[in-house]
Amino acid sequence: MEKFLKRSKTDSASKENVIDIGNINSGSESDIGFEKIRTRKMSSEAWAFFEKTKDGKHAKCRVCSQTYKTSGNTSNLFDHLKRAHPTFRELLKPANTIKPFLKNVETYANTSERKQAIDSALMGMIASDVQPFSIVNDKGFQKFIKCLDPRYELPSRNTLQNVHMANLHKKIKDKLQDILNEVDYCSITTDCWTSRANEGYLTVTCHFITNEFTLRSAVLSTKKLLVATNHGSDNIASSLRAVFNEWGIMEKVVCVVTDNDSTMIKACELLQKRHLPCYAHTINLLVQDCLNQTFIKENVLAKCKRIVTFFKSSTIAYQKFKDIQATVKPYSLLQEVPTRWNSAYRMIERILLTNDFISTVLLATSKAPSPLTADEIDFLKDLKEILSPFENATVQTSLSSSVSVSLIIPLTCGLFQSLQELKGKMKTPEGLQACLFLIERIKKRLFPYEDRTATRLGTLLDPRFKKEGFRSVFNADQASKVLENEMAAICKGHSSTVEPSTSRSMNNEPQQPLLNFMKSKIANKVRTSRVDAIVYTRQYFENENAPTESDSLEYWRYNANDMSSLKICATRYLCIPATSTESERMFSKAGLIISERRTCLKSKNVDILLFLNKNDWITQ
């Protein structure tokens, strides 16, 4: 009886230290499923994997059934575990989550450099590629990240938005502020737009030339107007003033480029800032004036739009149109949208390119519009020739990576000259009528650019054009006088002493007593800032023009070292863009950010995301 009681106590003691292991004797460690671990306080961890035999002098491994002698200690038992089952001991370590049991991989600490670098790169990807914050919750993206680096744990959506985005925004904003502090002059483009969520925004972009003579553009703000229900000039002017004061550029802004809306023009007057109408927008208005003529709008243009609409609305006809082209990449048709620059030209160009295929499908399809006649095709060819120069001018002046304000006057001269030459090449009377109409509209809408200070000086300060870029010699001479006045003011404000001569000093030359009378005259000789300005401009104009395909800023970067006042004028006026394209581009970019998945995005986050997306060059 006593032996039975002792054996019962021994068995109960060993059972207190039991791992309930599924099929423990199946023979494969990978097939063993651990369901429960119980350890008695103050007992050895080894008994979690061993049980004593009936004689109490041996211990049997629960995994491999090996038996070892034990005399009250567990050293030999631990030796067996280390040799045969090294992974099983990890199960006895305390854990706060179930993840270590699923996969024994240690993740990066939040303070590690690797973790912070990946977090920053993730935020940069979301900003540059216009991805939603919820991407971190997408299962496919999570698997992709785990495959790249199993130790990296994605931040939550809220952490990404409230911490990492805020940190990156502050970093780039501080760097941009330092850059703007070093800049003396800048120009602004701005426009209002409405988001998909039906909210109004005002985008402000800044353009400037750095000390290394590199043209840069940056988005300063994309915010709602100070009074969201008021789109008047007073409210727009106040909203712009708030942005200028926030960045400390109120006194540095030399010009504001907007569309031809009277509200924007009035806002610039209230701010007392020079206004320049967007050249591309003006060209589009000029072309629309022509296309709205009855003999174009209600005849051939309307017929082209009906044909395109038919193909766009009929999947069968559109598939036939693609199949008949018998090419891997068949052409598609483009629809004209009056507010989209040069869309009518692109529609006409595509129709002329695919007219044979269009006619074949239309003739073989019931209830389809009638194909274009031979006379209508000839008229479309005339229109294409007439509108082509306007397409080229729009593309050239819409570039943000190179100087564009200096192109306005030369391109206007080129447009006028091109249409004059095309008059005698028109095949149809309608084409000639359209050409003559556009010539008159150029005189009314584009010639006034030659009277504006910003475009005048921009053309003069571009070494590719100088005075030769003007249509009128009188306007070129007037612009030269304005430039001299600008330089005289700069010379007067930047220098009060005469620059030392590079020739040998007269004191080192042999004394000439008979010429001593000149010393007093030379000492009293005064070089005024006006004289310096005239000398510098004359020297600049007499130098050979730079090639038309060259970069105008390259000239000022490496030449004219002794004409510092001209360089200052160049940084002041060549930073002005010819168009408000940068603001317009923000509309399409914002359409991607405020998508169907993000229609509830706060206006503050819209501003930050557009800021990060456009200004990513600062961190490169």
KACORCOR-V65707 format. One record per backbone hydrogen bond with DSSP energy under -1.0 kcal/mol. CO is the residue of the C=O (numbers start at 1). NH is the residue of the N-H. Records with the same first field share a line. If there is no record, write none. Layout:
CO = NH ; NH
This chain:
1 = 5
2 = 6
3 = 7
4 = 8
5 = 9
6 = 10
7 = 11
8 = 12
9 = 13
10 = 14
11 = 15
12 = 16
14 = 17
18 = 38
19 = 21
20 = 35
22 = 24
23 = 26
29 = 32
33 = 22
36 = 20
40 = 43
45 = 48
46 = 49
49 = 62
51 = 60
53 = 56
57 = 70
58 = 53
59 = 68
60 = 51
61 = 65
66 = 61
68 = 59
74 = 78
75 = 79
76 = 80
77 = 81
78 = 82
79 = 83
80 = 84
81 = 85
88 = 91
89 = 92
90 = 93
98 = 102
99 = 103
103 = 105
109 = 112
112 = 116
113 = 117
114 = 118
115 = 119
116 = 120
117 = 121
118 = 122
119 = 123
120 = 124
121 = 125
122 = 126
123 = 127
124 = 128
125 = 129
126 = 131
132 = 135
133 = 136
134 = 137
135 = 138
138 = 142
139 = 143
140 = 144
141 = 145
142 = 146
143 = 147
144 = 148
145 = 149
149 = 152
151 = 108
156 = 160
157 = 161
158 = 162
159 = 163 ; 164
160 = 165
163 = 167
164 = 168
165 = 169
166 = 170
167 = 171
168 = 172
169 = 173
170 = 174
171 = 175
172 = 176
173 = 177
174 = 178
175 = 179
176 = 180
177 = 181
186 = 254
187 = 207
188 = 257
189 = 205
191 = 203
193 = 201
195 = 198
199 = 195
201 = 193
202 = 223
203 = 191
204 = 220 ; 221
205 = 189
206 = 218
207 = 187
208 = 216
210 = 213
214 = 210
216 = 208
218 = 206
221 = 204
223 = 202
227 = 230
232 = 236
233 = 237
234 = 238
235 = 239
236 = 240
237 = 241
238 = 242
239 = 243
240 = 244
241 = 245
242 = 246
243 = 247
244 = 249
249 = 252 ; 253
252 = 186
255 = 188
256 = 276
257 = 190
258 = 278
261 = 265
262 = 266
263 = 267
264 = 268
265 = 269
266 = 270
267 = 271
268 = 273
274 = 256
276 = 258
278 = 282
279 = 283
280 = 284
281 = 285
282 = 286
283 = 287
284 = 288
285 = 289
286 = 290
287 = 291
288 = 292
290 = 293
293 = 296 ; 297
294 = 298
296 = 301
299 = 303
300 = 304
301 = 305
302 = 306
303 = 307
304 = 308
305 = 309
306 = 310
307 = 311
308 = 312
309 = 313
310 = 314
314 = 318
315 = 319
316 = 320
317 = 321
318 = 322
319 = 323
320 = 324
323 = 326
337 = 340
340 = 343
342 = 346
343 = 347
344 = 348
345 = 349
346 = 350
347 = 351
348 = 352
349 = 353
350 = 354
354 = 358
355 = 359
356 = 360
357 = 361
358 = 362
359 = 363
360 = 364
373 = 377
374 = 378
375 = 379
376 = 380
377 = 381
378 = 382
379 = 383
380 = 384
381 = 385
382 = 386
383 = 387
384 = 388
387 = 391
388 = 392
389 = 393
390 = 394
391 = 395
392 = 396
393 = 397
404 = 407
407 = 411
408 = 412
409 = 413
410 = 414
411 = 415
412 = 416
413 = 417
414 = 418
415 = 419
416 = 420
417 = 421
418 = 422
419 = 423
422 = 425
428 = 432
429 = 433
430 = 434
431 = 435
432 = 436
433 = 437
434 = 438
435 = 439
436 = 440
437 = 441
438 = 442
439 = 443
440 = 444
441 = 445
442 = 446 ; 447
446 = 449
447 = 450
448 = 451
449 = 452
452 = 456
453 = 457
454 = 458
455 = 459
456 = 460
457 = 461
459 = 466
462 = 465 ; 466
463 = 546
465 = 468
467 = 470
472 = 476
473 = 477
474 = 478
475 = 479
476 = 480
477 = 481
478 = 482
479 = 483
480 = 484
481 = 485
482 = 486
483 = 487
484 = 488
485 = 489
486 = 490
487 = 491
488 = 492
489 = 493
490 = 494
491 = 495
505 = 508
512 = 515
513 = 516
515 = 518
516 = 519
518 = 522
519 = 523
520 = 524
528 = 532
529 = 533
530 = 534
531 = 535
532 = 536
533 = 537
534 = 538
535 = 539
536 = 540
537 = 541
538 = 542
547 = 550
552 = 556
553 = 557
554 = 558
555 = 559
560 = 563
563 = 567
564 = 568
565 = 569
566 = 570
567 = 571
568 = 572
569 = 573
570 = 574
573 = 576
578 = 279
580 = 584
581 = 585
582 = 586
584 = 587
585 = 589
586 = 590
587 = 591
588 = 592
589 = 593
590 = 594
593 = 595
595 = 598
598 = 601
602 = 606
603 = 607
604 = 608
605 = 609
606 = 610
607 = 611
608 = 612
609 = 613
610 = 614
611 = 615
615 = 618
